[in-house]
Amino acid sequence: MSGSIRVIHVITEIVMGGATDNTLLTVEGLDPEVYSVSLVSSRGGEMYERVTGGGYPVRLLKCLRRAIDPVADLCCVFRLFQIFRSSRCQIVHTHSSKAGFLGRLAAVLAGVPIVVHTVHGWPFNDFMNPIVRRIFIAAEKWAAGLCHRLVMVSELNASEAIDLGIARRSDMKVIYSGIDFTKFRKSTGSSQGREILFRDFGIPGDAPLVGMVGRLFRQKGPDIFVRTAAMVLKSHPHARFVFIGDGPLLSETAELIKSMGLEDRVILTGWRRDAHILLPALDVFLLTSRWEGLGRAITEAAFMGIPIVGARVNGVPEVVRDGVTGFLFEAEDEKTAARHVCTLLDDPELRRRLGADSREWIEKTFDCGVMVDSIDSLYRELLAERGFHLPFTGGVES
């Protein structure tokens, strides 16, 4: 039986990352007896194969793109308006900044009863032009007024929204970005990751290993990762650094590694389907992001019991409790990051203790089932407020 509550999720791109995984886990996890769910995005990326086998309708819009393009953006608003009107959906749930802005506008124009937006991370940051930053903040504040609830992936993101005047506490609900821990449980304690890294990249099985999982673009700071590695390698020449992921800065990062003479000690693996198998091989997880929503990869690392050295940005301190589950450093502070990595490499017992302290809390708080249940509860609350009669047992009246 197909659910009678029609929900359309909209995300800019289906690429590797926390926003995509969060969205797909929600689409896949909502009860089909209650909800009829579909997905709208721009193009297929690394995770598109997962979408095509998901068993739910998917629409790809060429006009939906990350970059600002007035003509394409107006076209996209019109196409989304058509989709929302023709589907007669009760809920539109948007993700990511561009899809969130255009999708919320189109949903309001189409008269969708309930509009929800998840803030996976802000489109502005402290490293951009101050005038541009203020424009983005104003745009987020305006767009927040178009939806019935903002879902925040961390308490710190919610506090930031209040401080910037984007939204009030009553406009938001904090729902931590959930993770399907099943595949990570299977990999915990396995030596397979080390074996693969030796086979594919020649990394010695006994080499101290520091790594990061993410997309190679400016937000994630791959340049910071490489320069931090160079500092650590001066005192720990047998260590190896691996960056697991792909992205637009792949060539540029490879050139930086080459220019510093680190080709055999800093490895770019590219996108890997087996990232969850490689993760347990790490002795230290190094997050060099300039800004984040929450930091999905560090949540996965913490679940695996890997101590984390992470940048103190946005929601990261909610996962990395300084001195308890890892160490924090200020964004772009490569010297402090390197010092913390060295501290952990020098002290196996400290690594074990910091890693062990985080797993129980992570598993309880970030399980994808908890996230989906929370989103379901939010939908039910908003539907009830707008006169939709519950329970959902195959028919909804409005």
Helices and strands as residue ranges (DSSP letters): E 5-11, H 18-29, E 35-41, H 48-52, E 58-60, H 70-87, E 91-95, H 97-109, E 114-119, H 130-144, E 149-152, H 155-163, G 169-171, E 172-174, H 182-187, H 192-201, E 209-213, G 218-220, H 222-235, E 240-244, H 250-259, E 266-270, H 275-278, G 279-281, E 284-287, H 296-303, E 308-311, H 316-319, E 326-329, H 334-345, H 348-366, H 368-385
